[in-house]
């Protein structure tokens, strides 16, 4: 199935090391556009994985990751972000701040940001959250 998101309203599910982007018109079985944090296999892993995933590590690849997300969102319509986390572990907030500083034209496309329990939700449930969000009269254009 086609994954051309040009001009479409999208939902971007933001995690620390992976982002999945769908058009809100995606049907069951549509594969999202996926963006991954570049691997850091070449460095010494002194920090425990729990600390790394909790945001207690310097992430030298964050800019590359956020640039890849910005590139993917460049030609879309509006963007609803779904994410989770708190403080330094809130990748959704970190992305918004990055876009505001480096890609204001893309940051302006973000029309909402929702915290969800992504571990408990399936991909169809995430898409349903986005469809319901866009369908609310307050968000309809």
FENKA-V376439 format. One record per helix or strand of 3 or more residues. SS is the DSSP state (H for helix, E for strand). FROM is the first residue (numbers start at 1). TO is the last residue. If there is no record, write none. Layout:
SS/FROM/TO  SS/FROM/TO
//
This chain:
E/10/14  E/18/23  E/33/36  H/49/53  H/62/73  E/79/83  H/87/89  H/91/102  H/104/107  E/110/115  H/118/120  H/123/135
//
